[in-house]
Amino acid sequence: MRVREAELRRGEHGLEPARSGWFILNAADAPWIERPGRGFYVEFEGLHGAADFSQLGININVLAPGEPIGMYHYENDQEDFLVLSGEALLLVEGQERALRRWDLVHCPAGTAHIIIGAGDRPCVVLCAGARTPRGAGWGAYTIDDTAIRHGVGVTEQTPDAEVAYARFGASTVTGSRPELLPE
């Protein structure tokens, strides 16, 4: 069986795969999502999920100092993070760890964690994780004093993203953002 190449189409916000299949897409050309207070990330699957990365999610996040990728949580599948440029702070299992360029963070299933931009310039992080549908059993946003102190923790455990992210504004598609990527 041969897997067909997915055609890339130029939409209003950049290049996107038109369907599932193999493809090459430069992050500078893909749509980016701005998440107020949580930086930017690139959407490789297409804004409507046409490529459907059903087994492995992957994206690039760009965080200003103090911006988190998300809220402190654990998932029932593995996640990995590679710092491509800049500095970050990892909160993991109640501990703080400084991260710098080329540091890889491996989080086996069940590891409570979050990454926050640090230093004096943006941090770029490659994120990859196994895909379990968000619903019952994916994991949870969990209570942690260190995360609460950094403004990325919940005061009551919940699996509900709307509850965990209630303080953040709505995300918006910004289109391709090549200036966010380091040389």
Secondary structure, DSSP 8 states (H G I E B T S, - for coil): ----B--EEEETTEEEESSSSB----TTTS-EEE-TTS-EEE-TT-TT-TT---SEEEEEEEE-TT-BSS-SEEESS-EEEEEEESEEEEEETTEEEEEETT-EEEE-TT--EEEEEETTS-EEEEEEEE---SSTTSEEE---HHHHHTT---SS-BS-HHHHTTTS---EEEE--GGGS--
